[in-house]
C-alpha cells in the first residue's frame, strides 16, 4: 500500500507511475497523514505516517480537524432525532431558530426553509464556507455568524434562492441547522452530538468543542508551503459545518455504523434514519454526504478542508469497504487522493482507478508563444494567484500556487493534462489559460 500511490491520470502505453507514501508527503509538504482502512464492514487497520519516514500502527488518538466531514456527522444527528420524532425535517425551521429570525429572502409560505433542505444544500442559503478565527481573536456565536454581526468574518446568511429548487453548497445553511437542532433539543450542540452520536458510535476521541480543550493530543495545521498555521489551528464556531475534531479510526467507526444501519445490521443508528440520511436530493447530496453509484458502486463520501487540515472518506454500502484519510497540510487532497487510489487497487474496489490519457503530438512552436506567467481571475484569500507555463527541454510543466511545478502531458496540439492534479490545461482564443475550471489571464510582461 505504502508503495502503491498513483496519479489521477495515467498515460496509455507508458509505464504505470507508482510512488512511496513518504516521497509524496515530501512532494506536497504534508507532515502527517493518518488513515483507517475498512474491509467488509470492519476496521482492518489504521496508521499514522510522518514525513520523516515514520509509521505508527494503529494510528492513535491524535486529533485532526475534520472540517466539512462534520456535515455527515451532523446529518446523522438530524436523522436520528427525526426518527425519534424530536424534530421534523420537513416543517418550516423558523420555530426551532427562535429567538433568531431568518431575514427576508426567497422563502415564502409555499417554499419554507426546512431542516431537510438545509442539510441537502437546497434551502437557497448563502455562504459556502468559513475561514475560522485565529487564536487570540474574538470568536462569534453561531447566531452572530448567521447574522453577519461582529466579530463574524463572513457575510450574513441569506436565502438567496427559492428553497427546494436547486442545489447550492452552503456552510451557512449548516450553521442554521446547528442552531435549530440545538434549540429543538434544548441542549448545546456539542453536548447533543456527544450524547446522540459520538458516544453511541464509539467516537470517544472526538469532540465538537471549539477550540479544542487543552491537554488533548492533536495535530498542527500546515499551509501548502509546509509552514505551521499560527497557533496550530483556527477556531470554528460553525460546528455543524466544520467544527469536529476527530481521528481516522473514530470517523471509520462512524462510517461502519452508518453503513451497518443502512444495511439492516446492528448499529446505534436506526435503519430508517440511516436510509433517510443517505437518500440523495439534488446534487446527489444526502444529509451531510455525497451519494453516488448503484449496486456495488453505491457509496457515500465527503471531503473537507479547514486552514491547514484536509481530509476525506469514502464508504461502500454493499461491500462495506472504505477508507478515511486525514492530513495536517493544505496540500492534503493531492496526497489523500493518491493514497485512496492505492487502497482501491489493493482491495479491488470498482472505482477510483486513474483515468487514462493518450499522449499526443504538441505544436511546440505555437506553445512556445504561450510560455510565461498568468494570473488566476478568481481571488485567493492568501493572495496566491500566479501560475506559469514553463518548459525544460522536451518537458512541459505548470507552476501552481499550491503544489509548485507539476508535469504536463500533451493531449492534443494545444492542450495538456496534469497527471498529478487531474486537471485539463487549455487556452482560449483570447490567450487565457484554463486550468480545470479556473481561468488565468496573461500577466503583464
CORHU-V972316 format. One record per residue. RES is the residue in one letter. SS is DSSP state (@ for helix, = for strand, . for the rest). PHI is phi as a letter, one per 20 degrees, with the letter a starting at -180 (NA if undefined). OMEGA is omega in whole degrees, -180 to 180 (999 if undefined). Layout:
res ss phi omega
RES SS PHI OMEGA
RES SS PHI OMEGA
This chain:
res ss phi omega
X . NA -176
X . f -180
X . d -176
X . d 179
X = f -173
X . b -176
X . f 176
X . f -178
X = c 172
X = d -176
X = d -178
X . g 176
X . m -180
X . d -178
X . g 179
X . f 180
X . e 177
X . c -176
X = c 172
X . e -176
X @ g -176
X @ f 178
X @ f 179
X @ f 174
X @ f 177
X @ f 179
X @ g -175
X @ e 178
X . l 176
X . d -174
X . f -173
X = b 172
X = c 173
X = d -177
X = c 171
X = c -178
X = d -177
X = d 179
X = c 178
X . l 174
X . m 177
X = c 176
X = f -179
X = f 179
X = a 175
X = b -178
X = b 173
X = d 179
X = d 176
X = d -178
X . f 179
X . e 178
X . n -180
X . e 173
X = b 178
X = c 178
X . c -8
X . f -171
X . f -180
X . n -172
X . d 176
X . f -174
X = e 176
X = c 172
X = f -178
X . e 180
X @ l -174
X @ f 171
X @ f 175
X @ f -175
X @ f 179
X @ f 178
X @ f 175
X @ f 178
X @ f 179
X @ f 176
X @ f -179
X @ f -180
X @ f 179
X @ f 180
X @ f 179
X @ f 179
X @ f 179
X @ e -177
X . n -179
X . f 174
X . c 176
X . d -176
X . f -172
X . d 175
X . e 174
X = g -173
X . e -171
X @ g -176
X @ f 180
X @ e 179
X @ e -175
X . g 9
X . e 176
X . f 178
X . d 176
X . f 175
X . f 178
X . g 180
X . b -178
X . e 178
X . f 174
X = b -176
X . f -180
X . e -178
X = c -178
X . f 171
X . e 180
X = d 176
X @ f -179
X @ f 179
X @ f 177
X @ f -177
X @ f 176
X @ e -174
X . m 178
X . c -179
X . e -177
X . m -177
X = f -180
X . e -179
X . m -175
X . f -179
X . b -172
X . c 180
X . e -177
X . n -175
X = c -179
X . f 176
X . g -179
X . n 178
X . e 176
X . f -178
X . d -179
X . f 169
X . f 175
X @ g 179
X @ f 177
X @ f 176
X @ f -178
X @ f -178
X @ e -178
X . m -178
X . e 177
X . g 8
X . e 180
X . g -180
X . d 176
X . c -179
X . f 176
X . f 176
X . e 178
X . c 177
X = e -171
X . e 178
X . c -179
X . f -179
X . g 176
X . n -175
X . d -176
X . b 176
X . e 174
X . b -175
X . g -174
X . b 169
X @ f 175
X @ f 176
X @ f 178
X @ f 176
X @ f 171
X @ f 179
X @ f 177
X @ g 180
X @ f -177
X @ f -179
X @ f 179
X @ f -179
X @ f -178
X @ f 180
X @ e 180
X . l -178
X . b 175
X . g -173
X @ g -178
X @ f 178
X @ f 178
X @ f 178
X @ f 179
X @ f -176
X @ f -169
X @ e -173
X @ c -170
X @ f -180
X . f 179
X . f -180
X . e -178
X . m -179
X . e -170
X . f 176
X . e -174
X . d 178
X = b 171
X . e 177
X . f 178
X . c -2
X . f -180
X . f 179
X . g 180
X . f 174
X . n 180
X . e 179
X . g -179
X = b 177
X . e 173
X . d 179
X . f 180
X = c 176
X . f -177
X . f 177
X . e 177
X . n -180
X . f 180
X = f 172
X . f 179
X . g -178
X . n 176
X . n -178
X . a 172
X . e 176
X = d -178
X . c 176
X . f 178
X . e -169
X @ f -176
X @ f -177
X @ e -167
X @ b -166
X . e -175
X . f 165
X = d -175
X = b 177
X . d 178
X @ f -180
X @ f 179
X @ f 178
X @ f 177
X @ f 177
X @ f 179
X @ f 178
X @ g 179
X @ g -178
X @ f 179
X @ f 179
X @ f 179
X @ f 179
X @ f -179
X @ f -179
X . e 179
X . m 179
X . e -179
X . g -179
X . a 174
X . f -174
X . d 177
X . f -179
X @ g 179
X @ g 179
X @ f 180
X @ f -179
X @ f 176
X @ f 180
X @ f -174
X @ e 177
X . f -174
X . f 169
X . e 174
X @ g -178
X @ n -178
X @ l -178
X = d 176
X . e 177
X . e 178
X . n -179
X . b 168
X = e -179
X = c -175
X = b 171
X . n 177
X . c 178
X @ l -178
X @ f 180
X @ e -173
X . f -175
X = b 171
X = c -169
X = a 174
X = a 170
X = c -178
X = b 179
X = b 164
X = d 180
X . g 177
X . n -179
X = c 178
X = c -174
X = b 178
X = a 171
X = b 170
X = b -180
X = b 177
X = e -176
X . f -175
X . f -175
X . e -174
X . m 177
X . e 179
X = a 179
X = b 172
X = d 176
X = c 178
X = c -178
X = c 178
X . d 179
X . b -178
X . f 175
X . e -179
X @ g -180
X @ g 179
X @ f 179
X @ f -179
X @ f 178
X @ f 180
X @ f 179
X @ f 179
X @ g 178
X @ f 177
X @ f 177
X @ f -179
X @ g 180
X @ f -177
X @ f -176
X @ d 174
X . m 177
X . f -180
X . e -178
X . c 173
X . m 171
X . f 177
X . g 171
X = f -179
X = d 176
X = d 178
X . d 179
X . f -178
X . c 176
X . f -177
X . e 171
X . f -172
X @ f 180
X @ f 179
X @ f -178
X @ f 176
X @ g -180
X . f -179
X . e -178
X . f 176
X = p -173
X = e 177
X = c -179
X = c 179
X = f 179
X . f -174
X . f -178
X . f 174
X . d -177
X . g 179
X . e 176
X . m -178
X . e -174
X . c -176
X = e 174
X = b -177
X = c 171
X = e -176
X = c 179
X = c 176
X = c -175
X . m 179
X . e -176
X = d -180
X = d -176
X = c 169
X = d 174
X = e -176
X = d -177
X . f -174
X . e -174
X . e 180
X = m -173
X = f -180
X = c -177
X = f 177
X . c 175
X = c 179
X = f 178
X . d 173
X . a 180
X . f -173
X . c -180
X . c 179
X = c 164
X = c 176
X . e -175
X . g -179
X . f -176
X . e -178
X . n -174
X . e 173
X = e -178
X = d -178
X = b 177
X = c 176
X . d -175
X . f -179
X . e -177
X . n 179
X . f 179
X = e 177
X = d 178
X = d -171
X . m -180
X . e -176
X = e 178
X = d 177
X = c 180
X = e -179
X = g 176
X . f 177
X . f -177
X . d 999
